[in-house]
Amino acid sequence: MFFNKLDRPVILKEESDVTDYISKLQALRSETNGAVKAKIDQEIKLASRRKN
């Protein structure tokens, strides 16, 4: 299943990569619900911190 990949840390190298990553997560978020949506929200929050 695709969402099992969220269990591993994601290392991003450049700010533009973070922006793209957050955009992709937001697109996925609109298609999910429940626990998966919560995991995506958490990953967006973590990626946003890396961006700043």
C-alpha positions, -999 to +999 in steps of 0.1 A: +000+000+000+013+035-009+008+050+026+031+026+043+059+048+030+049+074+055+063+052+083+098+060+072+116+094+076+119+114+044+150+135+040+147+165+017+177+183+003+164+216-010+136+240-001+120+236-035+119+198-029+101+206+004+075+228-013+068+201-040+066+175-013+041+195+007+020+201-024+019+164-032+009+156+004-019+182+003-032+167-029-032+132-013-048+146+019-079+156+000-084+120-011-080+103+023-097+102+057-092+089+092-058+077+104-042+082+069-053+118+068-039+123+103-005+109+092-004+131+062-013+161+084+016+152+107+040+149+077+029+182+063+036+198+097+071+183+099+079+192+063+068+228+070+092+231+098+120+219+076+111+246+050+115+274+075 
